[in-house]
Amino acid sequence: MKFGLLLSLLCALAGCVANPPPTPYPLQQYPAIWTPAPTPTNTPPGPTATLVIQNTRAPLPTRDPNARNLPAAPRDALGIWALTRDQSAYAQDTVAQQAQILVTPADEFERIKNDSFIFQIVATESARPLPDAFNGVVMLPTTQAEPEALQALQTALEPRWVLASVFITDTAQLETLRARADGLMLENFLRAPDGAAEQFLDEAAWKQQVNTLATLSANPDALVLTAARIAPANQNSSTDYAAWMEYALASFWLGANNTHIFFGAPDAPTQIELGQFLDMEALGAPQTAVIKANGVYQRRFARGLVLVNPSADKHAFLLPRKYRARNGAIISQIEMPPHTGALLLNADQ
């Protein structure tokens, strides 16, 4: 009994007092309306005001009466213009039907298909009024002496095209007209007007003309028609028109850099050969600049290779791959006689 009292006294002095148990309290939770249930992430959003506006029909904008249509060659293919006068039946049925631009005297308008760009050959004083169906005019070289006359013609025909015909070798006149006219027709490409069919430019003169094409075609807003002519007085039965046409076309491809520069062979014999080349598959877009290798100027395209030998020397070399020549032969080497060109298509296309 005494021991129990003594133990109680010692516990009281030492703080041996039992703590009361903690009072429990509930865990507080946010109301369910504060945190909505998650939605699936793949649920498409509902329509918005932006979508409604985008799908609202509206009238098409009014066509600008001063807008000018720019003719363009088929993508990655050769652009062609044709003269309707003095054509053979074959040229009329093939070249003219595939040409994007037709140049015609006023009295031959009825022969023209409607989906081509049509240009009338004019002298300055006879250019007005121009029928609505024409997209512009081509001025003859004899009508370009007065800058005021050219300006007056442009004002009268605006927004239609005024192209000035000029000899490609007349560099002074070419620069003058380049700054004033809407476009140019380059006469006598690679061939002097009085030169014999067997007469060719030397390499320096050839290169200057190809560089002229490259410079003019660098302007995306200018229209350029290139005329590779053989004057009737210099045409004869011994002329290899097929070889001449491949040479002229290959040279053209080296200098053409946009879809607003067009090739034309206005004389009947050359138009017949041009029609044969139009059946070839397109070379595609150029992949490289022009280089000179193995004595020959070369340019690689998406689906082929263009070669020109403008010199008086013959060159022969191996090709980097197999190509299909114009005659259909598959070749891996080639011989280039003087003043020749080659349009080669990839053999595996």
MIVEXSE-446771 format. One line per 8 residues: number of its first residue (from 1); their letters; for each residue x, y, z of N, C-alpha, C, O. Coordinates in steps of 0.1 Angstrom, whole numbers. Example, Ala and Ser with C-alpha at 12.3 -4.5 7.8 and 13.67 -1.06 7.14 Angstrom:
BEGIN
1> as> 132 -57 78 123 -45 78 132 -33 78 142 -33 85  128 -22 71 137 -11 71 129 0 79 134 11 80;
//
This chain:
BEGIN
1> mkfgllls> 8 -12 0 0 0 0 9 12 0 6 22 -7  19 12 9 29 23 9 36 25 -4 39 36 -9  39 13 -10 47 13 -23 38 19 -34 44 27 -42  26 17 -35 17 22 -45 16 37 -44 16 45 -53  15 42 -31 14 56 -29 27 63 -33 27 74 -39  39 56 -30 52 62 -34 53 63 -49 59 73 -53  49 53 -56 50 53 -71 41 64 -77 45 70 -87  30 66 -71 21 76 -76 27 90 -74 26 99 -83;
9> llcalagc> 34 91 -62 40 104 -60 52 107 -69 53 118 -74  60 97 -72 71 99 -81 67 102 -96 73 110 -102  56 96 -101 51 98 -114 46 112 -115 47 119 -126  39 117 -104 34 131 -105 46 141 -105 45 151 -113  57 138 -97 68 147 -97 76 146 -111 81 157 -115  76 135 -118 84 133 -130 75 137 -143 81 136 -154  63 140 -142 55 144 -153 49 132 -160 45 133 -172  48 121 -154 42 109 -160 27 110 -160 20 103 -153;
17> vanppptp> 22 119 -169 7 122 -170 3 117 -184 9 121 -193  -7 109 -185 -13 104 -198 -19 115 -206 -28 122 -201  -15 117 -220 -21 127 -228 -35 122 -233 -37 110 -235  -44 132 -235 -57 128 -240 -56 124 -255 -48 130 -261  -64 115 -260 -64 111 -274 -68 123 -283 -77 131 -279  -62 125 -296 -65 136 -305 -80 135 -310 -86 124 -311  -85 147 -312 -99 147 -317 -99 146 -332 -93 154 -339  -105 136 -338 -105 134 -353 -113 145 -360 -123 150 -355;
25> yplqqypa> -109 148 -373 -116 158 -380 -117 153 -395 -108 145 -399  -128 156 -402 -130 151 -416 -120 158 -426 -117 170 -424  -116 151 -436 -107 156 -447 -116 165 -456 -126 160 -462  -112 178 -458 -120 187 -466 -117 184 -481 -106 182 -485  -128 184 -489 -127 181 -503 -134 193 -511 -144 199 -506  -129 196 -523 -135 206 -531 -148 201 -537 -150 189 -539  -158 210 -539 -170 206 -545 -168 200 -559 -159 205 -566  -176 191 -564 -175 184 -577 -176 194 -588 -170 192 -599;
33> iwtpaptp> -184 205 -586 -186 214 -597 -173 223 -600 -172 229 -611  -164 223 -591 -151 230 -593 -142 223 -602 -134 230 -609  -142 210 -603 -133 202 -611 -141 193 -620 -145 182 -616  -145 198 -633 -153 189 -641 -145 177 -645 -133 177 -645  -152 167 -649 -146 154 -653 -138 156 -666 -142 164 -674  -126 150 -667 -118 152 -679 -125 146 -691 -132 136 -691  -122 153 -703 -128 149 -715 -117 142 -723 -105 144 -721  -121 133 -733 -111 126 -741 -103 136 -749 -109 146 -755;
41> tntppgpt> -90 133 -751 -81 143 -758 -84 142 -773 -80 152 -780  -90 132 -779 -93 131 -793 -106 137 -797 -111 135 -808  -113 144 -788 -126 150 -791 -124 162 -800 -117 171 -796  -129 162 -812 -127 174 -821 -133 187 -815 -144 186 -809  -126 198 -817 -132 210 -812 -144 214 -820 -146 210 -831  -153 221 -814 -165 226 -820 -162 237 -830 -151 242 -830  -172 241 -838 -170 252 -847 -167 265 -840 -173 268 -830  -159 273 -846 -155 286 -841 -159 297 -851 -163 294 -862;
49> atlviqnt> -158 309 -846 -162 320 -855 -153 321 -867 -157 325 -878  -140 317 -865 -130 318 -876 -134 309 -887 -134 312 -899  -138 296 -883 -142 287 -893 -154 291 -901 -155 289 -913  -163 297 -894 -175 302 -901 -172 312 -911 -178 312 -922  -163 321 -907 -160 332 -916 -153 326 -929 -155 331 -940  -144 317 -927 -136 311 -938 -145 304 -948 -142 303 -960  -156 299 -943 -165 291 -952 -177 299 -957 -186 294 -963  -176 312 -954 -187 321 -959 -185 324 -973 -174 329 -977;
57> raplptrd> -194 323 -982 -193 326 -996 -192 341 -998 -199 349 -991  -184 346 -1007 -183 360 -1010 -181 362 -1025 -176 353 -1031  -185 373 -1030 -183 375 -1045 -169 376 -1049 -161 381 -1041  -165 371 -1061 -152 371 -1065 -147 386 -1067 -156 394 -1071  -134 389 -1065 -130 402 -1067 -131 407 -1082 -130 398 -1091  -134 419 -1084 -136 424 -1098 -122 424 -1105 -112 428 -1099  -122 419 -1117 -110 418 -1125 -104 432 -1128 -112 441 -1132  -92 434 -1125 -85 447 -1128 -85 449 -1143 -78 441 -1150;
65> pnarnlpa> -91 460 -1148 -91 462 -1163 -77 465 -1168 -74 464 -1180  -68 468 -1159 -54 471 -1164 -45 459 -1162 -33 460 -1165  -50 448 -1158 -42 436 -1156 -37 431 -1170 -45 431 -1179  -25 426 -1170 -20 421 -1183 -17 406 -1182 -11 401 -1173  -23 399 -1191 -20 384 -1192 -7 382 -1197 -3 387 -1208  1 373 -1190 14 370 -1195 14 356 -1200 12 346 -1193  17 354 -1213 17 340 -1218 29 332 -1213 40 338 -1210  27 320 -1211 38 311 -1205 38 298 -1212 28 293 -1217;
73> aprdalgi> 51 293 -1213 53 280 -1219 48 269 -1210 47 272 -1198  45 257 -1215 42 246 -1206 53 244 -1196 65 246 -1199  49 240 -1184 59 238 -1173 70 228 -1178 67 217 -1182  83 233 -1177 94 224 -1180 95 220 -1194 102 210 -1198  88 226 -1203 87 222 -1217 90 235 -1226 91 246 -1221  92 232 -1239 96 243 -1248 84 252 -1251 73 247 -1255  86 265 -1250 76 274 -1254 77 277 -1269 88 280 -1274  66 278 -1277 67 279 -1291 58 291 -1296 47 293 -1290;
81> waltrdqs> 63 299 -1305 55 308 -1312 56 305 -1327 65 299 -1331  45 309 -1334 45 305 -1348 39 317 -1356 31 324 -1352  44 318 -1369 40 328 -1378 29 321 -1387 32 311 -1393  18 327 -1388 7 320 -1396 9 322 -1411 3 315 -1419  17 332 -1415 18 334 -1429 28 325 -1436 38 321 -1430  25 320 -1448 34 312 -1456 37 299 -1449 48 294 -1450  28 293 -1442 30 280 -1436 26 269 -1445 17 270 -1453  33 258 -1444 29 246 -1451 17 240 -1444 14 244 -1432;
89> ayaqdtva> 10 231 -1450 -1 224 -1443 3 217 -1431 -4 217 -1421  15 211 -1432 20 203 -1420 23 213 -1408 19 210 -1397  29 224 -1411 33 233 -1401 20 239 -1395 19 241 -1383  10 242 -1403 -3 247 -1398 -10 237 -1389 -16 241 -1379  -9 224 -1392 -16 214 -1384 -8 210 -1372 -14 204 -1363  5 212 -1371 13 207 -1360 18 219 -1352 14 221 -1340  27 227 -1357 34 237 -1350 24 248 -1345 23 251 -1333  16 253 -1354 6 263 -1351 -4 258 -1341 -8 266 -1332;
97> qqaqilvt> -8 246 -1341 -17 240 -1332 -12 239 -1318 -19 238 -1308  1 237 -1317 8 235 -1304 14 248 -1299 19 248 -1287  14 259 -1307 21 271 -1302 13 278 -1292 0 279 -1293  19 284 -1283 13 293 -1273 10 307 -1278 2 314 -1272  18 311 -1288 17 324 -1293 17 323 -1308 25 316 -1314  7 330 -1314 7 331 -1329 8 346 -1333 2 355 -1327  17 348 -1343 19 361 -1349 13 361 -1363 16 352 -1371  5 371 -1366 -3 370 -1379 -5 384 -1384 -7 394 -1377;
105> padeferi> -5 385 -1397 -11 397 -1404 -26 398 -1401 -32 388 -1398  -31 410 -1402 -45 412 -1398 -55 404 -1407 -65 400 -1403  -51 402 -1420 -60 395 -1429 -60 380 -1428 -68 374 -1435  -52 375 -1418 -52 360 -1416 -58 356 -1403 -56 345 -1398  -65 366 -1397 -70 363 -1383 -80 351 -1383 -80 344 -1373  -87 349 -1393 -97 338 -1393 -90 324 -1392 -97 314 -1389  -77 323 -1395 -71 310 -1395 -66 306 -1381 -61 295 -1379  -68 315 -1371 -62 313 -1358 -71 306 -1348 -83 308 -1348;
113> kndsfifq> -66 297 -1340 -73 290 -1330 -75 300 -1318 -67 310 -1317  -85 298 -1310 -89 309 -1301 -81 308 -1288 -81 318 -1280  -74 297 -1285 -68 296 -1272 -53 300 -1272 -46 297 -1262  -49 306 -1282 -35 311 -1283 -35 325 -1280 -45 332 -1281  -23 330 -1275 -21 345 -1275 -19 349 -1289 -11 343 -1297  -25 360 -1294 -25 364 -1308 -19 378 -1308 -23 387 -1302  -8 379 -1317 -2 392 -1319 -3 396 -1334 -1 387 -1342  -6 408 -1336 -7 413 -1350 6 420 -1354 11 428 -1347;
121> ivatesar> 11 417 -1366 22 424 -1372 17 438 -1376 8 439 -1384  24 448 -1372 19 462 -1375 30 471 -1378 42 469 -1375  27 482 -1385 35 494 -1386 28 504 -1376 16 502 -1373  35 513 -1371 30 522 -1360 17 528 -1364 7 529 -1356  16 534 -1376 4 541 -1380 -8 532 -1383 -19 538 -1384  -6 519 -1384 -18 510 -1387 -22 502 -1375 -29 492 -1377  -17 505 -1363 -20 497 -1351 -33 500 -1345 -37 492 -1336  -40 510 -1349 -53 513 -1342 -64 514 -1353 -62 519 -1364;
129> plpdafng> -76 509 -1350 -79 501 -1337 -75 487 -1339 -74 481 -1350  -72 480 -1327 -68 466 -1327 -79 458 -1322 -85 461 -1312  -83 448 -1330 -94 439 -1326 -93 434 -1312 -82 432 -1307  -104 432 -1305 -104 428 -1291 -97 415 -1289 -91 412 -1278  -98 406 -1299 -92 392 -1298 -77 392 -1297 -71 382 -1293  -71 403 -1301 -56 403 -1302 -51 407 -1288 -56 416 -1281  -40 400 -1284 -33 403 -1271 -22 414 -1272 -17 418 -1262  -19 418 -1284 -9 428 -1286 -4 428 -1301 -10 423 -1309;
137> vvmlpttq> 7 436 -1302 12 438 -1316 27 435 -1316 34 436 -1305  33 432 -1327 47 431 -1330 51 442 -1340 46 441 -1351  59 451 -1336 62 462 -1345 74 458 -1353 84 452 -1348  73 461 -1366 84 458 -1375 96 468 -1372 94 478 -1367  108 463 -1376 120 471 -1372 120 485 -1378 125 495 -1373  113 487 -1390 113 500 -1396 104 510 -1389 104 522 -1393  96 506 -1379 87 515 -1373 91 520 -1359 83 526 -1352  104 518 -1356 108 520 -1342 118 532 -1341 125 533 -1331;
145> aepealqa> 118 541 -1351 128 552 -1350 125 562 -1340 134 568 -1333  112 565 -1337 108 575 -1328 103 570 -1315 93 562 -1315  110 573 -1304 105 568 -1291 91 573 -1288 84 566 -1281  88 585 -1292 74 590 -1289 63 581 -1296 53 580 -1290  66 576 -1308 56 568 -1314 54 555 -1307 43 550 -1306  65 549 -1302 64 537 -1294 56 539 -1281 47 531 -1277  58 551 -1274 51 554 -1262 36 556 -1265 28 552 -1257  33 563 -1276 20 565 -1280 12 552 -1283 1 551 -1279;
153> lqtalepr> 19 543 -1289 13 530 -1292 10 522 -1279 0 516 -1278  19 522 -1270 17 516 -1257 5 521 -1250 -3 514 -1244  4 535 -1250 -7 541 -1243 -20 538 -1249 -30 535 -1242  -20 537 -1263 -33 534 -1270 -37 520 -1268 -49 517 -1267  -28 510 -1266 -31 496 -1265 -31 491 -1251 -34 479 -1249  -27 499 -1241 -26 494 -1228 -39 488 -1223 -49 494 -1225  -39 476 -1216 -27 469 -1211 -22 458 -1220 -14 449 -1215  -25 458 -1233 -20 448 -1242 -5 450 -1245 0 461 -1242;
161> wvlasvfi> 1 440 -1251 15 440 -1253 20 447 -1266 13 447 -1276  31 454 -1264 38 460 -1276 52 454 -1277 60 458 -1269  54 445 -1286 67 438 -1288 74 445 -1299 68 449 -1310  87 447 -1298 95 454 -1308 104 443 -1315 111 436 -1308  103 443 -1328 112 433 -1335 126 440 -1337 126 451 -1341  136 432 -1334 150 438 -1335 159 427 -1338 158 415 -1334  170 430 -1346 180 420 -1349 188 418 -1336 192 427 -1330  190 405 -1333 197 401 -1321 212 407 -1321 218 408 -1310;
169> tdtaqlet> 217 409 -1332 231 414 -1333 231 430 -1332 242 435 -1330  220 437 -1332 220 451 -1331 219 454 -1316 208 458 -1311  230 454 -1309 230 455 -1294 226 468 -1290 219 469 -1279  229 479 -1297 225 492 -1293 210 494 -1293 204 499 -1284  204 490 -1304 190 491 -1306 183 482 -1296 172 485 -1291  189 470 -1294 183 461 -1285 182 466 -1271 171 465 -1264  192 473 -1266 192 479 -1253 182 490 -1252 175 491 -1242  181 498 -1263 171 509 -1262 157 504 -1262 149 508 -1253;
177> lraradgl> 154 494 -1270 140 488 -1270 137 480 -1258 126 479 -1253  147 474 -1253 145 466 -1240 140 475 -1229 132 470 -1221  144 487 -1228 140 496 -1218 126 503 -1221 120 508 -1212  122 502 -1233 110 509 -1237 98 500 -1241 86 504 -1237  101 489 -1248 90 481 -1252 86 471 -1241 93 469 -1231  74 464 -1243 70 454 -1233 77 441 -1235 77 433 -1226  83 439 -1246 90 427 -1250 97 428 -1263 95 438 -1270  104 418 -1267 111 418 -1279 109 406 -1288 107 395 -1282;
185> mlenflra> 110 407 -1301 112 396 -1310 126 397 -1315 129 406 -1322  134 387 -1312 148 387 -1316 149 380 -1329 148 368 -1331  152 388 -1339 153 383 -1353 167 377 -1356 177 381 -1350  167 367 -1365 180 361 -1370 189 355 -1359 201 358 -1358  182 347 -1350 190 340 -1340 199 330 -1346 194 321 -1353  212 331 -1344 223 322 -1349 225 323 -1364 233 316 -1369  218 331 -1371 219 331 -1385 218 346 -1390 208 352 -1388  228 350 -1398 227 364 -1404 216 364 -1415 214 353 -1421;
193> pdgaaeqf> 209 375 -1417 198 375 -1426 202 372 -1440 194 366 -1448  215 375 -1444 219 372 -1458 229 360 -1458 236 358 -1468  230 353 -1447 240 342 -1446 235 329 -1453 223 326 -1452  244 322 -1459 241 309 -1465 237 299 -1455 241 300 -1443  229 289 -1459 225 279 -1449 236 271 -1443 235 266 -1432  247 271 -1450 259 263 -1445 268 272 -1437 279 268 -1432  265 285 -1435 273 295 -1428 269 296 -1414 257 298 -1411  279 295 -1405 276 295 -1390 284 306 -1384 294 310 -1389;
201> ldeaawkq> 279 311 -1372 287 320 -1364 299 314 -1358 298 302 -1356  309 322 -1355 320 316 -1348 316 315 -1333 306 319 -1329  325 308 -1325 321 305 -1311 318 318 -1303 309 318 -1295  326 328 -1305 325 341 -1297 311 347 -1301 304 352 -1291  307 348 -1313 295 354 -1317 283 345 -1312 273 351 -1308  285 332 -1314 274 323 -1309 272 325 -1294 261 326 -1289  283 326 -1286 282 328 -1272 275 341 -1268 267 341 -1258  278 351 -1275 272 364 -1272 257 363 -1274 249 369 -1266;
209> qvntlatl> 252 356 -1284 237 356 -1286 231 347 -1275 220 350 -1270  237 336 -1271 232 328 -1261 231 336 -1247 222 335 -1240  242 344 -1245 242 352 -1233 231 363 -1234 225 366 -1223  228 368 -1246 217 377 -1247 204 371 -1243 196 377 -1236  202 359 -1247 189 352 -1243 189 350 -1228 179 353 -1222  200 347 -1222 200 344 -1208 198 358 -1200 190 357 -1190  203 368 -1205 201 381 -1199 186 386 -1200 180 390 -1190  180 384 -1211 166 389 -1213 157 380 -1206 147 385 -1200;
217> sanpdalv> 160 367 -1205 150 358 -1198 152 359 -1183 144 352 -1176  161 366 -1178 162 368 -1164 152 378 -1158 149 378 -1146  145 385 -1167 134 394 -1164 121 386 -1164 117 382 -1174  115 384 -1152 103 376 -1152 90 383 -1158 80 376 -1160  91 395 -1161 79 403 -1166 81 406 -1181 71 411 -1187  92 402 -1187 94 406 -1201 90 394 -1210 91 382 -1205  85 396 -1222 82 386 -1231 92 386 -1243 94 397 -1248  97 375 -1246 108 374 -1256 104 363 -1266 102 352 -1262;
225> ltaariap> 104 366 -1279 102 357 -1290 115 356 -1297 120 366 -1302  120 344 -1299 133 342 -1306 130 336 -1320 123 326 -1321  135 342 -1330 132 338 -1344 145 332 -1350 154 339 -1353  145 319 -1353 156 312 -1359 152 310 -1374 146 301 -1377  157 320 -1382 153 320 -1396 164 315 -1405 176 316 -1402  160 309 -1417 168 308 -1428 161 315 -1440 151 310 -1444  167 326 -1444 160 334 -1455 157 325 -1467 165 316 -1471  145 327 -1473 142 319 -1485 153 319 -1496 154 308 -1502;
233> anqnsstd> 160 330 -1498 170 330 -1508 181 321 -1505 189 317 -1514  183 317 -1492 194 308 -1488 190 294 -1485 198 286 -1481  177 291 -1488 173 277 -1486 175 269 -1498 173 273 -1510  180 257 -1496 182 248 -1508 180 234 -1503 180 231 -1491  179 225 -1513 176 211 -1510 187 203 -1503 184 193 -1497  199 208 -1503 210 201 -1496 211 205 -1482 220 199 -1475  204 214 -1477 205 219 -1463 199 208 -1454 188 203 -1456  207 205 -1444 202 195 -1433 194 203 -1423 200 207 -1413;
241> yaawmeya> 181 204 -1426 173 212 -1417 172 206 -1403 170 213 -1393  172 193 -1402 170 186 -1389 182 189 -1381 181 192 -1369  194 189 -1386 206 192 -1378 206 207 -1374 210 210 -1363  202 215 -1383 202 230 -1380 192 232 -1369 194 240 -1360  180 225 -1369 170 228 -1359 175 223 -1346 172 229 -1336  181 211 -1345 186 206 -1332 197 216 -1327 198 218 -1315  205 221 -1335 216 231 -1331 209 243 -1326 213 248 -1315  199 248 -1333 192 261 -1328 184 258 -1315 185 266 -1306;
249> lasfwlga> 177 247 -1314 170 244 -1302 179 242 -1290 176 247 -1279  190 234 -1292 199 232 -1281 205 245 -1276 207 247 -1264  209 254 -1286 214 267 -1282 204 275 -1274 207 282 -1264  191 274 -1279 181 281 -1272 179 276 -1257 178 284 -1248  180 263 -1255 178 257 -1242 189 262 -1233 187 262 -1221  201 264 -1238 212 269 -1230 210 283 -1224 214 286 -1213  202 291 -1232 200 305 -1227 187 308 -1221 186 318 -1214  177 299 -1223 164 302 -1218 163 299 -1203 167 288 -1199;
257> nnthiffg> 158 308 -1195 158 307 -1180 144 309 -1174 143 309 -1162  134 311 -1182 120 312 -1176 110 308 -1186 113 304 -1197  97 309 -1182 87 304 -1191 81 314 -1200 70 312 -1206  87 326 -1201 82 337 -1209 91 340 -1221 90 351 -1226  99 330 -1225 107 332 -1236 104 320 -1246 104 309 -1242  102 323 -1258 96 314 -1268 105 312 -1280 111 322 -1284  105 300 -1286 113 297 -1297 104 296 -1310 93 291 -1309  109 302 -1321 101 301 -1333 110 299 -1345 121 304 -1345;
265> apdaptqi> 105 292 -1355 112 289 -1368 102 294 -1379 94 285 -1384  102 307 -1382 91 312 -1391 91 307 -1405 81 308 -1412  102 301 -1410 102 297 -1424 96 282 -1425 98 274 -1416  90 280 -1436 83 267 -1438 92 255 -1436 88 246 -1429  104 254 -1443 112 242 -1441 116 240 -1426 116 228 -1422  119 250 -1419 124 249 -1405 112 246 -1396 114 239 -1386  100 251 -1400 88 247 -1392 85 232 -1392 81 226 -1382  87 226 -1404 85 212 -1405 94 204 -1396 89 195 -1389;
273> elgqfldm> 107 208 -1395 116 201 -1386 113 204 -1372 114 195 -1363  108 216 -1369 105 220 -1355 93 211 -1350 93 207 -1339  84 208 -1359 73 199 -1355 77 185 -1351 71 179 -1343  88 180 -1357 93 167 -1354 99 167 -1339 97 157 -1332  105 178 -1335 110 179 -1322 100 181 -1311 102 178 -1299  88 186 -1315 78 188 -1305 72 175 -1300 65 175 -1290  75 164 -1307 70 151 -1303 79 145 -1292 76 135 -1286  91 151 -1290 100 146 -1280 95 149 -1266 87 158 -1264;
281> ealgapqt> 98 140 -1256 95 143 -1242 102 155 -1237 112 158 -1242  95 162 -1228 101 174 -1222 114 171 -1215 115 161 -1208  123 180 -1216 136 179 -1209 135 181 -1194 143 176 -1186  124 189 -1190 123 192 -1176 130 205 -1173 136 212 -1181  130 208 -1160 136 220 -1155 152 219 -1155 157 208 -1153  159 230 -1158 173 230 -1158 178 227 -1143 173 232 -1134  188 219 -1142 194 215 -1130 208 222 -1127 212 222 -1116  214 227 -1137 227 233 -1136 228 245 -1145 219 247 -1153;
289> avikangv> 238 253 -1143 242 264 -1152 249 258 -1164 251 246 -1164  252 266 -1174 259 262 -1185 274 261 -1182 280 270 -1177  280 249 -1186 294 247 -1184 300 243 -1198 293 238 -1207  313 245 -1199 320 240 -1211 330 229 -1206 338 232 -1198  328 217 -1212 336 206 -1209 338 198 -1221 329 196 -1229  350 192 -1223 354 184 -1235 352 193 -1247 349 187 -1258  353 206 -1246 352 214 -1258 338 217 -1262 336 224 -1272  328 213 -1254 314 214 -1257 306 221 -1246 309 218 -1234;
297> yqrrfarg> 297 229 -1249 288 236 -1239 277 226 -1235 271 220 -1244  275 225 -1222 266 215 -1217 257 221 -1206 261 230 -1199  245 216 -1205 236 219 -1194 227 207 -1191 221 202 -1200  227 204 -1179 219 192 -1175 205 196 -1170 203 206 -1164  195 188 -1175 181 191 -1171 176 179 -1163 182 169 -1162  163 181 -1158 158 170 -1150 157 157 -1157 158 146 -1151  154 157 -1170 152 145 -1177 161 144 -1190 158 137 -1199  172 151 -1190 181 150 -1201 193 159 -1200 196 165 -1190;
305> lvlvnpsa> 199 160 -1212 212 167 -1213 212 175 -1226 208 169 -1236  217 187 -1226 218 195 -1238 232 198 -1241 240 203 -1232  237 196 -1253 250 198 -1257 251 207 -1270 242 205 -1279  261 216 -1271 262 224 -1283 277 225 -1285 285 229 -1276  281 223 -1298 295 225 -1302 295 236 -1312 292 234 -1324  297 249 -1308 297 260 -1317 310 263 -1325 311 272 -1332  320 254 -1322 333 257 -1328 334 250 -1341 325 242 -1346  346 252 -1348 349 245 -1360 356 232 -1359 361 226 -1368;
313> dkhafllp> 358 228 -1346 365 215 -1343 355 204 -1340 344 207 -1334  359 192 -1342 351 180 -1338 355 176 -1325 367 176 -1321  345 172 -1316 348 167 -1303 340 154 -1301 329 152 -1306  347 144 -1294 341 132 -1290 344 128 -1276 355 131 -1271  335 123 -1268 337 120 -1254 327 110 -1249 316 108 -1255  330 104 -1237 321 95 -1231 311 103 -1223 314 114 -1218  298 98 -1222 288 105 -1215 287 99 -1200 291 87 -1198  283 107 -1191 282 102 -1177 272 91 -1174 273 84 -1164;
321> rkyrarng> 263 89 -1183 252 79 -1182 247 76 -1196 251 82 -1205  238 67 -1197 232 64 -1210 220 73 -1213 212 77 -1204  220 78 -1225 210 87 -1230 203 82 -1243 209 73 -1250  191 87 -1245 184 84 -1258 185 96 -1267 181 107 -1264  191 94 -1279 193 104 -1289 180 107 -1296 170 100 -1295  180 117 -1305 168 121 -1312 163 110 -1321 151 108 -1323  172 102 -1326 168 91 -1335 164 78 -1328 161 68 -1334  164 79 -1314 159 68 -1306 170 59 -1301 168 50 -1293;
329> aiisqiem> 182 60 -1306 194 52 -1302 198 55 -1288 198 66 -1283  201 44 -1280 207 45 -1267 222 47 -1268 228 38 -1273  227 57 -1263 242 60 -1264 248 63 -1251 242 68 -1241  261 59 -1250 269 62 -1238 281 71 -1242 289 74 -1233  283 73 -1254 294 82 -1259 288 90 -1271 279 85 -1278  294 101 -1274 289 109 -1285 300 116 -1293 311 119 -1287  298 118 -1305 307 126 -1314 300 139 -1318 289 138 -1324  306 150 -1316 299 163 -1319 307 170 -1331 318 175 -1328;
337> pphtgall> 302 169 -1343 309 176 -1354 308 191 -1352 301 196 -1343  315 199 -1360 314 214 -1358 300 219 -1360 292 214 -1368  296 229 -1352 283 236 -1353 271 226 -1352 263 226 -1361  271 218 -1342 260 209 -1340 255 210 -1326 262 215 -1317  243 205 -1324 237 204 -1310 231 191 -1308 229 183 -1318  229 187 -1296 223 174 -1293 213 176 -1281 217 182 -1271  201 171 -1283 191 170 -1272 190 156 -1268 184 148 -1275  195 152 -1256 195 139 -1252 186 137 -1240 186 145 -1231;
345> lnadq> 178 126 -1240 169 123 -1229 175 111 -1221 181 102 -1226  172 111 -1208 177 101 -1199 172 87 -1204 160 86 -1207  180 77 -1206 176 65 -1212 167 57 -1202 159 49 -1207  167 60 -1189 160 52 -1180 147 58 -1176 140 54 -1167  142 69 -1183 130 75 -1179 118 69 -1187 107 73 -1185;
//
